[in-house]
């Protein structure tokens, strides 16, 4: 059966992406399985033949490329359909997905996405602002090292959380990419945000973020919502924050000394040459706690203190994260906020 993206997303279906590896890597429907009908080189070749020699020749070459792998493709799709109904898609719902769909003789467990991946992106552009507008956000803010990400992760067992840094694969600062793999594309970042929001309840917990996380830009509607939402302020003393950061990132800092040194010199304009030189010296000597403390005092704290002062009118609760039972206290307060 052919199906619209709206109906496909309402159902608990698996998506199978028949586009090439490159297309899938650029962006795809979240959690879709990649089963490319053509590989990147074949797709490029057939596209060139289509332009130079016409559709008929391109189809012939495409069939020659696809036929050896059709049996394996059918087997994988059937196996997937036995577990859960599947939706096949290509770029625009054209020849690639239609030709594979026809192989299954109207199998009721296998569907064809009308309009392909393009229909998903069109739907996303319309529906993301709607999903953002109809939800209440509670923003976790605080100085670096208070444990915002840690507490959001723990709270995600009982509350809906949008972890932007996890989705961006970046910790949101000049050192945010240290020891991490490449960030997703902008479109995939947006898709992943939409996927989580569309499955969330009325209230979502989120960390305060700037308009960019690494090279990725927050959707404008989401950024504006964060800037107007109530804040839970997390606080901890300097020593506690140094300990937490060292516990979480100390090993990564040592493993990635060269990258860390490069990132330190990116702060020369903000910190000055002498301060950067001192930081690099601490890193070279392996004195990571001192390096972390230096960065907090001279770079991060002034930056975030300014942001917190600007938003004091939106702070509805504050918590000491280095105090006992903080998690229970935050959870209790959240339940009061949500259900009182």
Secondary structure, DSSP 8 states (H G I E B T S, - for coil): -EE-HHHHHHTT-EEEE-S-HHHHHH--STT-EE--SS-HHHHHHHHHHHHHH-HHHHHHHHHHHHHHHHHHHHHHHHHHHHHS-EEEE-SSSSHHHHHHHHTTTT-TTEEEETTHHHHHHHHHHHHHHHHHHTSEEEEEEESTTS-HHHHHHHHTTTS-EE-HHHHHTS-SSTTTTTT------HHHHHHHHHHHHHTS-SEEEEE---SEETTEE--HHHHHHHHHSEEEEEE--HHHHHHHHHHHHHHHHHHTHHHHHHHHHTTHHHH-HHHHHHHHHHHHTT-HHHHHHHHIIIIIHHHHHHHHHHTGGGEEEEEETTSTTHHHHHHHHHHHHHH-
